[in-house]
Amino acid sequence: MAADHRQTLGKWGEDLACAELTRRGYAILARRYRTRVGEIDIIARDGDTLVFIEVKTRADRRFGGGAAAITHWKQRRMAQMALLFLARAGWTKKPCRFDVVVVEQDPDKVHVELFTNAFDAPAGVHTNW
């Protein structure tokens, strides 16, 4: 799959994820937030909770579902990126969590599934929020 096709697919998935999150009452604060460690797909607020969201989009299931791509390594990087965001924003005391949105396309329709509080900050990443 060409890189530009993957980027187009990823943006399409993020657009669908944002629509679903908004429908559920989330307020989208940022998309594609870049840090020195990597990129957070979506940062949103759900009530008083700040939510860091990873979106996994799959055109089909040939290489496994999107949820399988959230490895321990990815969780650790997301936690590091969240800490950088919180430090920059000065929100060290704000309650936070990590959600995952999986967007999968099959021949008949698109499935958007939200996993709230998908994982805790991995061991070794100190989160004092």
N, C-alpha and C positions, 0 to 999 in steps of 0.2 A: 504494500500500500504506500503510495507516494506521501511525502511529508505534508504537502499542501492539502491532500485529501483528508489526512488524519486531523489536521488543524481545522478544516471545515467541519468535519464530523464532531470534533471536540467542542467547537463553538456552538454548533447546533444543539448538542447535548446540554451545554451550559445554559443556553437560552431556554430549553424545555425545563431544566432544573429550576431556574429562576422563576419561571411561570408557576411551577408547582409549589415552590416555597412561598411565593407571594400569595397564592391561593390559600395556603395554610396559615397565613398571617405573619410570616417572616418579613422583616424589613431588610432589603438588600443594601448593604453599606459599601461593598467594594466587590469588583470582579477582577480576576487575574492580578491579584496583588503580588508584586514581585519583591523578593527579599534576596539577600546574598546567598541564601540556602536553596532557594527555589521559588515556586509560585503557589499561592493559595488560590484555588479556583473561585470560591465565593466566601465572603465574610458577611454575615447577616446578624440581625438581632431577632431573637424569639422571646418576646416579653422583655425581661431584664437580663436575659442571658445572651452573651456574645457567642456566636456559633461559627466555627471554622469548618467549611464544607469542601469535601473532595467529590468531584463528579467523575464518574467512569462511564463512558459511552461505548457501546458495542454495536456494530452493524449486524453482527450475528454471533452465535455462540461457538464458532469453530475453535477459538482459543480460550474458551472458558468464560464464565460470567464476569461482569465488572467487579463484583464484590471480592472475587478471588485475587484481584490486583492490589488490594489494600494490605500489603505485607507489613511485617514488623518494622522493616526499614522505612517504609513510606509513613507509617504512624510516627516514628521517631522524628522524621524530617518535618512532618506537619506540626508536631509539638514545638520543634525549634522555631519554625516560621511563625507560629502563634505567639511565642514569647517575644520575638522581634517586633511583631505588630503591636502587642500590648505595651512594650517598653516605649516604642515610638509614640503611641497614642496617650501614654501616661495612665493607662487603665489597669494598673496592677492589681486592683482589688475587685475587678468585675468578674462575676461568675461566667465560666466558659464551658463549652463542650465541643466535641468533634462529631459531625454528622457526615454521612456518605449518601450521595444520590447516585443510583445506578439507572442509566437509560439504555434500554435494549430494544432493538428493532427486530421484528420478525416479519415474515411476508404480509401478514394481515394488519398489524398495528404496532404501535410503540408502547412500551411499558416504562413507566417512571416509578421507581421505588425509592422511598426515603428510609434510611436507617438512622434514627435519632440516637445520640449518645453511643455512636458505633464503637468507640474504644476510649479508654483512659490514656492519659499521657504515659508512654512506655517508661519502664524502670530506667533510671539513669538520667532522665530529663526532669529536672526539678521545676515544678510548676507551683509558684506561690501565689496563685490568684485565688 
